[in-house]
Amino acid sequence: MIKRCPQHGFFRGEHCECGLAGQLILDEARTEQLGRLVAGGLRHFPLDLGLEMDSRGWVDLSKLGEVVQKRHRWASKEMVIALAQSDPKQRYEISNQRIRARYGHSMDIELDHPECHL
Ligand SMILES: [Zn+2]
């Protein structure tokens, strides 16, 4: 599950590292559903979801928010941000209101990671 700590932002699990229980954002089932959709859209089939992706793998975060809400009525852009920021494997990167997967694409894109050494 994904929760939000008032002090430290989004985290996975029951408690934040600081010990607070936080506020529930996504339960286990929804985390998995949204995770599959976001991973699929950013790594494998952006066009099928109506997402425009640039040559470096970026898509507009608001547009992705609309797309996930179309698939799951409960979903939102904030939940996509929660998912990305709490990802234990740091699969996603958010910058300038855009989001992309850091790795694992099945399409041909040019990843530039000047700031990242994965
Ligand atoms: Zn905390």
Boltz pocket constraint, residues with backbone or C-beta under 6 A from the ligand:
constraints:
  - pocket:
      binder: B
      contacts: [[A, 5], [A, 6], [A, 7], [A, 8], [A, 9], [A, 16], [A, 17], [A, 18], [A, 19], [A, 20]]
      max_distance: 6.0
